[in-house]
Each structure stands twice: as C-alpha cells, then as structure tokens.
Amino acid sequence: MDITATITGYNISLWIHITAVVVGLGATFAESILLPAAAGVDKRHIPVVHRIQIVLNRYFANPALLVILITGLYQVSEGNWDLGSFWISSSIAIVILIGGINGMYFIPTDKKLGAMITEEIAASPEGEFEPSEEYNRLSGVEGALGAFTGVLVIAAIFLMVIKPGA
C-alpha cells in the first residue's frame, strides 16, 4: 500500500489551526466539571478551581485564540477564500468575541471569585462549609456564560466544516 502526502504551507497551517482549537479550547470544556468535582470532595477546595480556570484561560485559550486567528487568516489568503463569506466572517467574529469574553470576563471573574471564596473559607469555622448565596449566584452566571462560550466554539467548528455559502 503506497501512502503519499503533500505537505504544503496551507496544510501545515490547517494542522496548527485545528491543534490550537483542540488543545487550547478543548481544555476549557473541562472547566464545566471542575467546580462540582472539587465541591464534591470538599467545598474548601473550590479556590483551586478558580486558579486552574485562570491558568487554562490565560495560558491555553488566549494563545490558542491568537494562533487560530492568525492561521485562519493565512488560510483565507492562501486558499483563495473570500473574507466576506458568511462562514469566514462569522467564525472570525466568534474568535474575537470569545477572546473578549475570556479577557474581560472569565479571567477577572475567576480572580474575584477565587478571592471571595478564599475569604469565606477563612472566615468560616472548621467543619462543613457552604459558599455564600452571592458566591453561588456569581459562579452560576460564570457557568452559564461558559456554556454559551462552548456553544460559540461548537458553532465556529460547524461553520468551518460545513462552510455554508462557500
């Protein structure tokens, strides 16, 4: 069996692009189970969840979004795609929107929630601990926005694969 492959700049860019999505954004999907998993062991472990989320968003998602944008623009130019095509312009808008949500909401909110829950734990007596209603409300909002952001990632993947209007 003879297997041959053509390696081009476009193919390498596509490989880097897909790898950035899988590694950089795929890791963020695990964030949805971190809080319940940590709280299930001991609610006093919740501050670690916020530290992990900051690391994932700052050092995985942010660089991945930049790589996705750069390689995507390269592919548009090399693949003779039209930047104004719905599937391309929508995908670019999604990448920019996710980057904005990540930098302006998720990272600062995890810092705030991490500090809040750490203070609540420090002020509570030993034994059973329950986060405040305010913490639960704010972390619930973050979880809902996380789910929305996950849907955006899935929508961008759909657009990239199906290429409606191409």
Order of alpha helices (4+ residues) and beta strands (2+ residues): alpha-alpha-alpha-alpha-alpha-alpha-alpha-alpha
